[in-house]
Amino acid sequence: MPSTVIRHFWYDADTRAMDVLFVSGRRYRYHDVPEETYREMRQAFSKGEFFNANIRDRYRHTRED
């Protein structure tokens, strides 16, 4: 199901960083995210709901401009 909040997200296994691009155009990098969490988000029916419950406010993040 397409997300109404998240446009795209990708993961770098070498750095354990997950970048999330929101429909607003803002992009954030979430640090030290386990690869399993990324895989679970890929499988989640609602990406936004999964993100809010499992990533947001759980991992250090930086805004990427």
LINCOR-V298666 format. One line per field, one symbol per residue. ss: DSSP state (2 for helix, 1 for strand, 0 for the rest). psi: psi as a letter, one per 20 degrees, with the letter a starting at -180 (. if undefined). Layout:
ss: ???
psi: ???
//
This chain:
ss: 00000111111100001111110000111100002222222220002222222200000011110
psi: pqqihpgqqrqohhikpppppqhiiqpqppqkpqhhgghhhhiqgoggggghhigpjhqqqqpp.
//
